[in-house]
Amino acid sequence: DLSHNLTPEQVFSEAERVIVKIRHDSPKTKLFVQSILPINESFDTWKTLAGKTDDIPRINNLLKKYCGRHKIAYINLFPNFVRHGTNILRKELTVDGLHLTSLGYKIWSYELRNYLHGL
């Protein structure tokens, strides 16, 4: 949605709409909301994402607060994928600045496994 010029608040509102629909239509479903993963603009591949790197933590913050208020499990993957001290996706974890490498997917699945083991 960021690539379609939606603001962080609009992206969050769209996510909230999906969450509300799931909770309404399937109230017994154990819901997990995960953070949006970072991007790396240095690949210069995704022109529509130019200048959006710092929008992602803003959306994640809104998601985290919402999940806290509504007692929904929030999985913060973002820190595992960024270069230390930045909001930038680590180069070794992406093939094009947006999509993950096999190592990126391994990290992602490892982190999710921690949450899904208890189900």
C-alpha positions as CSV (number, residue, x, y, z in Angstrom):
1,D,0.0,0.0,0.0
2,L,2.9,2.4,0.6
3,S,3.8,2.0,-3.0
4,H,0.4,3.3,-4.0
5,N,1.1,6.6,-2.1
6,L,-1.0,5.8,0.9
7,T,0.2,7.5,4.1
8,P,1.3,5.4,7.1
9,E,-2.0,6.2,8.8
10,Q,-4.0,5.0,5.7
11,V,-1.9,1.8,5.5
12,F,-2.6,1.2,9.2
13,S,-6.4,1.8,8.7
14,E,-6.4,-0.8,5.9
15,A,-4.7,-3.3,8.2
16,E,-7.1,-2.4,11.0
17,R,-10.1,-3.0,8.6
18,V,-8.8,-6.5,7.8
19,I,-8.2,-7.3,11.5
20,V,-11.7,-6.2,12.5
21,K,-13.2,-8.3,9.7
22,I,-11.3,-11.4,10.7
23,R,-12.2,-11.0,14.4
24,H,-15.9,-10.4,13.5
25,D,-16.2,-13.3,11.0
26,S,-14.1,-15.8,12.9
27,P,-14.0,-14.7,16.6
28,K,-12.4,-18.0,17.8
29,T,-9.4,-17.7,15.5
30,K,-6.1,-17.1,17.2
31,L,-4.9,-14.0,15.5
32,F,-1.3,-12.9,15.1
33,V,-0.3,-9.6,13.6
34,Q,3.3,-9.2,12.4
35,S,5.2,-6.1,11.8
36,I,5.9,-4.9,8.2
37,L,9.4,-5.8,7.2
38,P,11.9,-3.1,6.2
39,I,12.9,-2.2,2.7
40,N,16.3,-1.2,1.2
41,E,16.1,1.6,-1.2
42,S,19.7,1.4,-2.3
43,F,18.8,-1.3,-4.9
44,D,16.9,1.5,-6.7
45,T,14.5,-1.2,-8.0
46,W,11.1,-0.1,-6.6
47,K,10.7,3.5,-7.6
48,T,7.2,3.7,-6.0
49,L,8.8,2.9,-2.6
50,A,11.4,5.8,-2.8
51,G,11.4,7.7,0.4
52,K,9.3,5.3,2.3
53,T,11.9,3.6,4.5
54,D,11.0,5.5,7.6
55,D,7.2,5.1,7.0
56,I,7.4,1.4,7.9
57,P,8.3,1.9,11.6
58,R,5.5,4.4,11.9
59,I,3.0,1.9,10.6
60,N,4.5,-0.8,12.9
61,N,4.1,1.5,15.9
62,L,0.4,2.0,15.1
63,L,-0.1,-1.7,14.7
64,K,1.7,-2.5,17.9
65,K,-0.4,0.0,19.9
66,Y,-3.6,-1.3,18.3
67,C,-2.7,-4.9,19.1
68,G,-1.9,-4.0,22.7
69,R,-5.2,-2.2,23.2
70,H,-7.2,-5.1,21.6
71,K,-5.2,-8.0,23.2
72,I,-3.9,-9.3,19.8
73,A,-0.5,-11.0,19.6
74,Y,1.9,-8.7,17.8
75,I,5.1,-10.1,16.3
76,N,7.8,-7.6,15.9
77,L,10.0,-9.0,13.2
78,F,11.4,-5.6,12.1
79,P,14.5,-5.4,14.3
80,N,15.7,-8.8,13.0
81,F,15.9,-7.5,9.5
82,V,17.5,-4.1,9.7
83,R,21.0,-2.9,9.8
84,H,21.9,-1.9,13.3
85,G,20.9,1.7,14.1
86,T,18.8,2.1,10.9
87,N,15.4,1.3,9.4
88,I,17.1,-0.2,6.4
89,L,16.7,-3.9,5.3
90,R,20.0,-5.7,5.5
91,K,21.4,-6.3,2.0
92,E,22.2,-9.9,2.7
93,L,18.5,-10.6,3.4
94,T,17.1,-9.2,0.2
95,V,17.4,-9.9,-3.5
96,D,16.0,-6.5,-4.7
97,G,15.4,-4.3,-1.7
98,L,12.0,-5.7,-1.0
99,H,11.8,-9.5,-1.5
100,L,13.8,-11.8,0.9
101,T,16.7,-14.1,0.2
102,S,16.5,-17.7,1.4
103,L,18.4,-16.5,4.6
104,G,15.7,-13.8,5.1
105,Y,13.0,-16.4,4.9
106,K,14.9,-18.7,7.3
107,I,15.0,-15.8,9.9
108,W,11.3,-15.1,9.3
109,S,10.2,-18.7,9.7
110,Y,12.4,-19.2,12.8
111,E,10.9,-16.2,14.5
112,L,7.3,-17.2,13.6
113,R,7.9,-20.7,14.8
114,N,8.4,-19.3,18.3
115,Y,4.9,-18.0,18.3
116,L,3.2,-21.0,16.6
117,H,4.8,-23.7,18.8
118,G,2.2,-23.1,21.5
119,L,-0.8,-23.6,19.2
